[in-house]
Amino acid sequence: MIINKPLVKFCKKYGLKFTNLELLEIALTHSSYVNEHRSNQYQDNERLEFLGDAVLELAMSEFLFKTFTNYSEGEMTKLRAQHVCEPALVTYANRLNLGKYLRLGKGEEASGGRERPAILADAFEAVLGAIYLDQGYQAVYDFLDQVVFPYLKDGNFVNVIDYKSKLQEFVQADNNRSVRYEIVDEIGPAHQKTFVSEVYMDDIKMGIGVGHSKKEAEQNAAKAALEKIAYDVTLKDEDL
């Protein structure tokens, strides 16, 4: 078996003791790489990303519950959303320099895939999924305690805007309102898709967003909705 020396160094730096290092390699393998090496039967990181997303939310919830003992449910929910949204995940991925470890197809590599937010965010969650499968939940929590939780411990919260949470807060101000998102289109090849999302307040379409991941598209749709709401409020004020 060929030893991946860069990943071995990565694991040593963060105290990760992988029994099966192949899981970490899969976590850093983009679908574009798999599509260009079909004869080798590589796996991409999409399934691990799905698992890592759930593990991250649980670990973040536990940390907030134990650390911010005076926070209400609403305050913890807001803080968690801010630190598990895509822009925050990109911050963590960049802190780990995950971009340099990614296995990308030639086309994705040439188009700047190592800096693409959606790819970095997915890779970070996939790494968490790999750690969980190989070493269990506590290892994930300890890893996050090095690379994520310090942002919150020091009060230096990740400076990102979670438009979905902001829109949800606006909607919750009126208990009779609801918000939902729909992915209405997927454009491009499997390894380089562009997603189109619409956001509805009750049954009224409030915004549309485009992104290289479903999360990014939904964030942009929520941003468009908030801008529309602000614009409508401004018009009403001018009419007074």
Residue pairs with C-beta under 8 A, 6 or more apart in sequence:
3 21
4 21
4 25
6 100
6 101
7 21
7 24
7 25
7 28
7 101
8 21
10 16
10 24
10 96
10 101
11 17
11 18
11 21
11 24
14 96
14 143
14 146
14 147
15 142
15 143
15 146
16 24
16 131
16 135
16 139
16 143
17 135
18 24
18 130
18 134
18 135
19 134
19 135
20 134
23 48
23 130
23 133
23 134
24 127
24 130
24 131
24 134
25 103
26 42
26 43
26 44
26 45
26 48
26 126
26 130
27 45
27 48
27 49
27 52
27 123
27 126
27 127
27 129
27 130
28 45
28 98
28 101
28 102
28 103
28 123
28 126
28 127
29 42
29 43
29 44
29 45
29 102
29 103
30 44
30 45
30 102
30 103
30 104
30 105
30 108
30 113
30 119
30 123
30 191
31 44
31 46
31 190
31 191
32 104
32 105
32 107
32 108
32 113
32 191
32 192
33 42
33 44
33 103
33 104
33 105
33 108
34 42
34 43
34 44
34 191
35 105
35 189
35 190
35 191
36 105
36 106
42 103
45 122
45 123
45 126
46 122
46 126
47 129
48 125
48 126
48 127
48 129
48 130
48 133
49 122
49 123
49 125
49 126
49 129
50 129
51 128
51 129
51 132
51 133
52 124
52 125
52 126
52 127
52 128
52 129
52 130
52 132
53 84
53 125
53 129
55 128
55 129
55 132
55 137
55 140
56 84
56 125
56 128
56 140
56 144
57 80
57 84
58 137
59 137
59 140
59 141
59 144
60 80
60 83
60 84
60 144
60 148
61 76
61 80
62 141
63 141
63 144
63 145
63 149
63 152
64 71
64 76
64 79
64 80
64 152
65 76
67 149
67 152
67 153
68 75
68 76
68 79
71 79
78 165
78 169
79 152
79 157
81 162
81 164
81 165
82 88
82 157
82 158
82 160
82 162
82 165
83 148
83 151
83 152
83 157
83 158
85 160
85 162
85 164
85 165
85 215
85 219
86 117
86 118
86 121
86 213
86 215
86 216
86 219
87 117
87 158
87 160
87 161
87 162
87 219
88 158
88 160
89 120
89 121
89 124
89 125
90 117
90 120
90 121
90 124
91 158
91 160
92 124
92 147
92 148
93 99
93 120
93 121
93 123
93 124
94 120
95 147
96 124
96 127
96 147
98 120
98 123
98 124
98 127
99 114
99 115
99 120
100 114
102 113
102 114
102 119
102 123
104 113
104 114
104 119
105 113
105 191
107 191
107 192
108 116
108 119
108 191
108 192
111 192
113 119
116 212
117 212
117 213
117 216
118 211
118 212
118 213
118 215
118 216
119 212
121 213
121 215
122 213
128 140
128 143
128 144
131 139
131 140
131 143
132 139
132 140
150 156
151 157
151 158
161 223
162 219
163 219
163 220
163 222
163 223
163 226
164 218
164 219
164 222
166 222
166 226
167 179
167 199
167 222
167 225
167 226
168 179
170 226
170 229
171 177
171 178
171 179
171 201
177 201
177 202
178 201
178 202
179 199
179 200
179 201
180 199
180 200
181 197
181 198
181 199
181 200
181 218
181 221
181 222
182 197
182 198
182 199
182 200
183 195
183 196
183 197
183 214
183 217
184 196
184 197
184 198
185 195
185 196
186 193
186 194
186 195
186 196
187 193
187 194
187 195
187 196
188 194
192 212
193 212
194 210
194 211
194 212
195 210
195 211
195 212
195 213
195 214
195 216
195 217
196 208
196 209
196 210
196 217
197 208
197 209
197 210
197 211
197 214
197 217
197 218
197 220
197 221
198 205
198 207
198 208
198 209
198 221
199 205
199 206
199 207
199 208
199 209
199 218
199 221
199 222
199 224
199 225
200 206
201 225
206 224
206 225
206 228
206 229
207 221
207 222
207 223
207 224
207 225
207 226
207 227
207 228
208 221
208 224
209 216
209 217
209 218
209 219
209 220
209 221
209 222
209 223
209 224
210 217
210 220
211 217
211 218
211 219
211 220
